[in-house]
């Protein structure tokens, strides 16, 4: 064994360089979920003003969120499957450019037109198509870069960046709306173009492995979903449910703060940011903790998070229209629950398959998340008429999802041995966290 020491030293040096390279690439990736979440969160506190200016109903205003999220949910699986074949970067860069251009289009159409609603809806649809090639592919890239216990931390950081965007965006949107109500649309282009350029220049990737062709690719996907059906579908459901409830409640809260308590745009943005900040901080803490105890804690953390969301929804209707500060305090509990669920679910989903199929699996998960976001605001519009029915129904949904997660998520089935704390690392599992980005694992694939 002694004669191998020099080689080991070289490996140690290369591993350190790989870790440093992966570290700054991860920070570039964090800008993607941060920008993507602006697509909806920045507009939520501005919806009441849009309703006044464009003479919309609450349902029509909610559709401004929905029409962005549905096309994103439809496009995401195709973007993911294509990224598995031709690479992540060549999908993410034009997607970010499309996202930014459509945002500029929505802002420019609102400027001269007296009735710009349908123009805005058209550009929002196009913007959603661009969003379909962003966050979930960033998750897939992180899953490719980190093949051991560091993956949970990396995905926790991405989810925290997504949460930070949710915190900053309502405040930013509210502040910009003080200038003119359509000013937030211009932010999308200002931020998207430099990030697209950074992704294209710095996120270099080797040529994707096409060995075996499409037949082997789809066979691998079929095997993954056949052997892990219950766990995968349950994790998909958990991600969709927490975001459905989060965005539904935030849109409802924005309207209540304006109609019942008379808060202006900026004050609404600050108040809405409080539960989202709780979610972002919890996501980061959860991801950091999970990397050490992932196999033992991922399922209990998901169940606990869903239970907190269910509890918050059961209590919220008693205070939503009575005391905004108590109502927001209860929603902090929901934010903690949401921030607990998402990093755990993200890690389980990205670890369920090999890097050759990771893009499409994470993208299918992303589609479900977007559909949850899309349904939230219009369905929670019913809370204005039937608050107890709406909140208690969502509480039951969260509680039911918690039960399904407890019985059907199988961590040992979803996570490869190296992430569970097995014999990964040099000379052991092929899942070494210092694996080169986008190099598929050796056979057998991750299980």
C-alpha positions as CSV (number, residue, x, y, z in Angstrom):
1,X,0.0,0.0,0.0
2,X,2.9,2.3,0.6
3,X,3.9,2.6,-3.0
4,X,0.5,4.1,-3.8
5,X,1.0,7.1,-1.5
6,X,2.2,9.6,-4.2
7,X,-0.8,8.7,-6.4
8,X,-3.0,9.2,-3.4
9,X,-1.5,12.6,-2.8
10,X,-2.2,13.6,-6.4
11,X,-5.8,12.4,-6.0
12,X,-6.0,14.5,-2.8
13,X,-4.8,17.6,-4.7
14,X,-7.1,17.0,-7.6
15,X,-10.0,16.4,-5.2
16,X,-9.3,19.8,-3.5
17,X,-9.2,21.5,-6.9
18,X,-12.5,19.8,-7.9
19,X,-14.1,20.9,-4.7
20,X,-13.0,24.5,-5.3
21,X,-14.3,24.4,-8.9
22,X,-17.6,22.9,-7.9
23,X,-18.0,25.4,-5.1
24,X,-17.9,28.5,-7.3
25,X,-20.0,26.8,-10.0
26,X,-22.6,26.1,-7.4
27,X,-22.7,29.8,-6.5
28,X,-23.3,30.6,-10.2
29,X,-26.1,28.0,-10.2
30,X,-27.8,29.7,-7.2
31,X,-28.5,32.7,-9.3
32,X,-30.8,30.5,-11.5
33,X,-33.4,29.6,-8.8
34,X,-33.1,33.1,-7.4
35,X,-34.1,34.7,-10.7
36,X,-36.7,32.0,-11.6
37,X,-38.7,32.6,-8.4
38,X,-39.0,36.3,-9.2
39,X,-41.3,35.2,-12.0
40,X,-44.2,34.8,-9.6
41,X,-43.1,36.1,-6.2
42,X,-42.3,39.6,-7.3
43,X,-45.8,40.1,-8.7
44,X,-47.9,38.8,-5.8
45,X,-47.9,42.0,-3.7
46,X,-48.6,44.0,-6.9
47,X,-51.7,42.0,-7.9
48,X,-54.1,44.2,-6.0
49,X,-52.8,47.3,-7.8
50,X,-53.0,45.4,-11.2
51,X,-56.6,44.6,-10.3
52,X,-57.4,48.3,-9.9
53,X,-55.5,49.6,-12.9
54,X,-56.7,46.9,-15.4
55,X,-60.1,46.5,-13.7
56,X,-59.6,42.8,-13.0
57,X,-61.3,40.3,-10.7
58,X,-59.2,38.4,-8.1
59,X,-59.5,35.3,-10.3
60,X,-58.2,37.2,-13.4
61,X,-55.3,38.6,-11.4
62,X,-54.5,35.1,-10.1
63,X,-54.3,33.9,-13.7
64,X,-51.3,36.2,-14.2
65,X,-49.5,33.7,-11.9
66,X,-51.1,30.6,-13.4
67,X,-50.4,31.4,-17.0
68,X,-46.7,31.6,-16.2
69,X,-46.6,28.4,-14.2
70,X,-48.6,26.0,-16.5
71,X,-46.4,26.3,-19.6
72,X,-43.3,26.0,-17.4
73,X,-44.7,22.8,-16.0
74,X,-45.4,21.5,-19.5
75,X,-42.0,22.4,-20.9
76,X,-39.9,21.2,-18.0
77,X,-39.9,17.4,-18.7
78,X,-39.0,18.0,-22.4
79,X,-36.2,20.4,-21.4
80,X,-34.9,17.8,-18.9
81,X,-35.0,14.9,-21.3
82,X,-33.2,17.0,-23.9
83,X,-30.6,18.1,-21.4
84,X,-29.8,14.5,-20.7
85,X,-28.9,14.1,-24.4
86,X,-27.3,17.3,-25.4
87,X,-26.2,18.9,-22.1
88,X,-27.7,21.2,-19.4
89,X,-25.9,24.4,-20.4
90,X,-27.3,24.6,-24.0
91,X,-30.8,24.4,-22.6
92,X,-30.4,26.8,-19.6
93,X,-28.8,29.6,-21.5
94,X,-31.5,30.2,-24.2
95,X,-34.2,29.5,-21.6
96,X,-32.9,32.4,-19.4
97,X,-32.7,34.7,-22.4
98,X,-36.3,33.9,-23.4
99,X,-37.4,34.4,-19.8
100,X,-35.8,37.9,-19.7
101,X,-37.0,39.0,-23.1
102,X,-40.6,38.0,-22.3
103,X,-40.4,40.0,-19.1
104,X,-39.3,43.0,-21.0
105,X,-42.1,42.5,-23.5
106,X,-44.7,42.4,-20.7
107,X,-43.4,45.7,-19.3
108,X,-43.2,47.4,-22.7
109,X,-46.7,46.3,-23.6
110,X,-48.1,47.8,-20.4
111,X,-46.4,51.1,-21.0
112,X,-48.4,52.6,-24.0
113,X,-51.5,50.4,-24.0
114,X,-54.7,51.4,-22.1
115,X,-55.8,47.7,-21.8
116,X,-52.6,45.6,-21.7
117,X,-54.0,42.6,-19.8
118,X,-54.0,40.1,-22.7
119,X,-50.6,41.3,-24.0
120,X,-49.2,40.8,-20.5
121,X,-50.8,37.3,-20.4
122,X,-49.2,36.4,-23.7
123,X,-45.7,37.5,-22.6
124,X,-46.2,35.8,-19.3
125,X,-47.0,32.5,-21.2
126,X,-43.8,32.9,-23.2
127,X,-41.9,33.7,-20.0
128,X,-43.2,30.5,-18.4
129,X,-41.8,28.6,-21.4
130,X,-38.4,30.1,-20.7
131,X,-38.7,29.3,-17.0
132,X,-39.2,25.6,-17.9
133,X,-35.4,25.2,-18.7
134,X,-34.0,26.8,-15.5
135,X,-34.3,25.7,-11.9
136,X,-34.8,22.0,-12.3
137,X,-31.8,21.8,-14.6
138,X,-29.7,23.7,-12.0
139,X,-30.8,21.0,-9.6
140,X,-29.7,18.3,-12.0
141,X,-26.3,20.0,-12.4
142,X,-25.9,20.1,-8.7
143,X,-26.8,16.4,-8.5
144,X,-24.2,15.7,-11.2
145,X,-21.4,17.6,-9.4
146,X,-22.0,16.3,-5.9
147,X,-22.3,12.5,-5.8
148,X,-22.0,11.9,-2.0
149,X,-23.3,13.4,1.2
150,X,-22.4,16.9,0.0
151,X,-25.4,16.7,-2.4
152,X,-27.9,17.5,0.4
153,X,-26.0,20.6,1.3
154,X,-25.7,21.7,-2.3
155,X,-29.4,21.2,-3.0
156,X,-30.2,22.9,0.3
157,X,-28.2,26.0,-0.8
158,X,-30.1,26.0,-4.2
159,X,-33.5,25.8,-2.3
160,X,-32.3,28.5,0.1
161,X,-31.4,30.7,-3.0
162,X,-34.9,30.0,-4.3
163,X,-36.3,31.0,-0.9
164,X,-34.1,34.1,-0.7
165,X,-35.6,35.1,-4.1
166,X,-39.1,34.7,-2.5
167,X,-38.0,36.9,0.3
168,X,-36.4,39.7,-1.8
169,X,-38.9,39.6,-4.6
170,X,-42.1,40.8,-2.9
171,X,-40.2,43.7,-1.3
172,X,-38.5,44.5,-4.6
173,X,-41.8,44.2,-6.6
174,X,-43.6,46.4,-4.1
175,X,-40.9,49.1,-4.1
176,X,-40.8,49.2,-7.9
177,X,-44.6,49.4,-8.1
178,X,-44.4,52.6,-6.2
179,X,-42.7,54.1,-9.3
180,X,-45.1,52.5,-11.8
181,X,-47.1,49.3,-11.4
182,X,-45.5,47.5,-14.4
183,X,-41.9,48.3,-13.4
184,X,-41.2,44.8,-11.9
185,X,-41.5,43.3,-15.4
186,X,-38.3,45.0,-16.5
187,X,-36.2,43.4,-13.7
188,X,-36.5,40.0,-15.4
189,X,-34.4,41.1,-18.4
190,X,-31.9,43.1,-16.3
191,X,-31.1,40.0,-14.2
192,X,-31.5,37.2,-16.7
193,X,-29.1,38.2,-19.4
194,X,-25.9,38.4,-17.3
195,X,-26.8,35.1,-15.6
196,X,-27.3,33.4,-19.0
197,X,-23.9,34.7,-20.1
198,X,-22.2,33.4,-16.9
199,X,-23.8,30.0,-17.3
200,X,-22.7,29.8,-20.9
201,X,-19.1,30.9,-20.2
202,X,-18.3,29.2,-16.9
203,X,-20.5,26.0,-16.7
204,X,-18.4,24.0,-19.1
205,X,-19.4,20.4,-19.5
206,X,-18.0,17.3,-21.3
207,X,-19.9,15.8,-24.2
208,X,-22.9,13.9,-22.8
209,X,-22.7,10.1,-22.9
210,X,-25.0,8.8,-25.6
211,X,-23.9,5.2,-25.3
212,X,-26.8,2.8,-25.9
213,X,-28.9,5.4,-27.6
214,X,-32.5,6.3,-26.7
215,X,-33.6,2.7,-26.2
216,X,-31.2,2.3,-23.2
217,X,-32.1,5.8,-22.0
218,X,-35.8,5.1,-21.8
219,X,-35.2,1.6,-20.4
220,X,-33.2,3.2,-17.6
221,X,-36.1,5.6,-16.9
222,X,-38.6,2.7,-17.0
223,X,-36.5,0.7,-14.5
224,X,-36.2,3.7,-12.2
225,X,-39.9,4.4,-12.1
226,X,-40.9,0.7,-11.9
227,X,-38.7,-0.1,-8.9
228,X,-39.2,3.2,-7.0
229,X,-42.8,4.2,-8.1
230,X,-44.2,4.8,-4.6
231,X,-41.3,6.8,-3.3
232,X,-40.9,9.0,-6.4
233,X,-44.6,9.8,-6.7
234,X,-44.9,10.6,-3.0
235,X,-41.9,12.9,-3.1
236,X,-43.4,14.6,-6.2
237,X,-46.7,15.1,-4.3
238,X,-44.9,16.6,-1.3
239,X,-43.1,19.2,-3.3
240,X,-46.2,20.2,-5.2
241,X,-48.5,20.4,-2.1
242,X,-46.2,22.7,-0.1
243,X,-45.8,25.1,-3.0
244,X,-49.5,25.0,-3.9
245,X,-50.3,26.1,-0.3
246,X,-47.5,28.6,-0.1
247,X,-48.3,30.6,-3.2
248,X,-52.0,30.3,-2.6
249,X,-51.8,31.7,0.9
250,X,-49.4,34.4,-0.2
251,X,-51.8,35.7,-2.9
252,X,-54.7,35.5,-0.4
253,X,-52.6,37.4,2.2
254,X,-51.7,40.1,-0.3
255,X,-55.4,40.7,-1.0
256,X,-56.4,40.6,2.6
257,X,-53.7,43.1,3.7
258,X,-54.9,45.5,1.0
259,X,-58.7,45.2,1.4
260,X,-59.1,44.5,5.1
261,X,-56.2,46.4,6.6
262,X,-55.3,49.0,4.0
263,X,-51.6,48.3,3.7
264,X,-49.8,49.7,0.7
265,X,-47.6,47.9,-1.8
266,X,-44.3,48.2,0.1
267,X,-45.8,47.3,3.5
268,X,-47.5,44.3,1.9
269,X,-44.2,43.2,0.4
270,X,-42.4,43.4,3.8
271,X,-45.1,41.4,5.5
272,X,-45.3,38.7,2.9
273,X,-41.5,38.3,3.0
274,X,-41.6,37.2,6.7
275,X,-42.9,33.7,6.3
276,X,-40.9,33.2,3.1
277,X,-37.7,34.2,5.0
278,X,-38.5,31.5,7.5
279,X,-38.8,29.1,4.7
280,X,-35.4,30.1,3.1
281,X,-33.5,29.9,6.4
282,X,-35.0,26.6,7.2
283,X,-34.1,25.3,3.8
284,X,-30.4,26.2,4.3
285,X,-30.3,24.8,7.8
286,X,-32.1,21.6,6.8
287,X,-29.7,21.0,3.9
288,X,-26.7,21.5,6.1
289,X,-28.0,19.1,8.7
290,X,-29.2,16.6,6.2
291,X,-25.8,16.0,4.6
292,X,-24.7,14.2,7.8
293,X,-27.9,12.2,8.6
294,X,-29.7,12.0,5.3
295,X,-30.7,8.3,5.4
296,X,-32.1,8.5,8.9
297,X,-33.7,11.9,8.8
298,X,-35.0,12.7,5.3
299,X,-38.4,11.0,5.7
300,X,-39.1,12.2,9.3
301,X,-38.1,15.8,8.3
302,X,-40.6,15.6,5.3
303,X,-43.3,14.3,7.5
304,X,-42.6,16.9,10.3
305,X,-42.6,19.7,7.7
306,X,-45.9,18.6,6.1
307,X,-47.4,18.4,9.6
308,X,-46.4,21.9,10.4
309,X,-48.0,23.2,7.2
310,X,-51.2,21.3,8.1
311,X,-51.2,22.8,11.6
312,X,-50.7,26.3,10.3
313,X,-53.5,25.9,7.7
314,X,-55.9,24.6,10.4
315,X,-55.3,27.7,12.6
316,X,-54.9,30.4,10.0
317,X,-58.6,31.2,9.2
318,X,-59.3,32.2,12.8
319,X,-56.9,35.2,12.5
320,X,-56.4,35.9,8.8
321,X,-59.0,38.7,8.7
322,X,-58.8,39.7,12.3
323,X,-55.1,40.3,13.2
324,X,-52.5,40.4,10.5
325,X,-49.5,40.1,12.8
326,X,-50.9,36.9,14.4
327,X,-51.8,35.6,11.0
328,X,-48.3,36.2,9.7
329,X,-46.8,34.6,12.8
330,X,-48.8,31.4,12.0
331,X,-47.6,31.5,8.4
332,X,-44.0,31.6,9.8
333,X,-44.8,28.1,11.0
334,X,-45.9,27.2,7.5
335,X,-42.7,28.7,6.2
336,X,-40.6,26.5,8.5
337,X,-42.6,23.5,7.4
338,X,-42.1,24.3,3.7
339,X,-38.4,24.9,4.2
340,X,-38.0,21.5,5.9
341,X,-39.8,19.6,3.2
342,X,-38.2,21.0,0.0
343,X,-34.4,20.3,0.5
344,X,-35.2,16.7,1.7
345,X,-37.5,16.0,-1.3
346,X,-35.0,17.7,-3.7
347,X,-32.2,15.4,-2.5
348,X,-34.3,12.2,-2.7
349,X,-35.5,13.1,-6.2
350,X,-32.1,13.9,-7.6
351,X,-30.5,10.8,-6.0
352,X,-33.1,8.4,-7.3
353,X,-31.4,7.8,-10.7
354,X,-28.1,8.0,-12.4
355,X,-26.8,11.2,-14.0
356,X,-27.7,9.9,-17.5
357,X,-31.4,10.2,-16.6
358,X,-31.3,12.8,-13.8
359,X,-32.4,15.7,-16.0
360,X,-35.7,14.2,-17.0
361,X,-36.5,12.9,-13.5
362,X,-35.8,16.2,-11.7
363,X,-37.7,18.0,-14.5
364,X,-40.8,15.9,-14.0
365,X,-40.6,16.8,-10.4
366,X,-40.2,20.5,-11.4
367,X,-43.3,20.2,-13.5
368,X,-45.3,19.0,-10.6
369,X,-44.0,21.8,-8.5
370,X,-45.0,24.4,-11.1
371,X,-48.5,23.0,-11.4
372,X,-48.8,23.3,-7.6
373,X,-47.8,26.9,-7.9
374,X,-50.2,27.5,-10.8
375,X,-53.2,26.1,-8.9
376,X,-52.5,28.0,-5.7
377,X,-53.6,31.6,-6.3
378,X,-56.9,30.9,-8.3
379,X,-58.0,28.2,-5.9
380,X,-57.2,30.3,-2.8
381,X,-59.4,33.0,-4.3
382,X,-62.3,31.0,-2.9
383,X,-60.9,31.7,0.6
384,X,-62.3,35.2,0.2
385,X,-65.8,33.6,0.3
386,X,-65.3,30.4,2.2
387,X,-62.1,30.9,4.3
388,X,-62.7,28.0,6.7
389,X,-63.5,25.5,4.0
390,X,-60.5,26.5,1.9
391,X,-58.0,26.5,4.7
392,X,-59.2,23.3,6.4
393,X,-59.3,21.5,3.1
394,X,-55.7,22.4,2.5
395,X,-54.8,21.4,6.0
396,X,-56.3,18.0,5.3
397,X,-54.4,17.8,2.1
398,X,-51.1,18.5,3.9
399,X,-51.9,16.0,6.7
400,X,-52.8,13.3,4.2
401,X,-49.5,14.0,2.3
402,X,-47.6,13.6,5.5
403,X,-49.1,10.2,6.1
404,X,-48.3,9.1,2.5
405,X,-44.7,10.3,3.0
406,X,-44.4,8.3,6.2
407,X,-45.6,5.1,4.7
408,X,-44.3,5.3,1.1
409,X,-40.9,7.1,1.1
410,X,-38.1,4.6,1.2
411,X,-34.8,6.4,1.8
412,X,-32.6,3.3,1.3
413,X,-34.3,2.7,-2.1
414,X,-33.9,6.3,-3.2
415,X,-30.4,7.1,-2.0
416,X,-27.2,5.6,-3.3
417,X,-24.8,4.0,-0.8
418,X,-22.3,6.8,-0.8
419,X,-25.0,9.4,0.2
420,X,-26.4,7.1,2.9
421,X,-22.9,7.1,4.5
422,X,-21.7,3.9,2.9
423,X,-18.3,3.1,1.5
424,X,-18.2,5.9,-1.0
425,X,-15.1,7.8,-1.9
426,X,-11.9,7.0,-3.8
427,X,-11.7,3.3,-4.6
428,X,-15.2,2.6,-3.3
429,X,-18.5,3.8,-4.7
430,X,-18.6,5.4,-8.1
431,X,-20.5,8.3,-6.5
432,X,-17.5,10.2,-5.3
433,X,-18.5,13.8,-4.6
434,X,-15.5,14.9,-6.6
435,X,-16.6,13.2,-9.8
436,X,-16.2,15.4,-12.8
437,X,-19.3,17.3,-13.7
438,X,-21.6,15.4,-16.2
439,X,-19.4,12.3,-16.3
440,X,-22.0,9.4,-15.9
441,X,-21.3,6.9,-13.2
442,X,-19.8,3.5,-14.0
443,X,-22.0,0.5,-14.0
444,X,-24.0,-0.4,-12.1
445,X,-26.1,2.8,-12.0
446,X,-27.0,4.5,-8.7
447,X,-29.6,2.7,-6.8
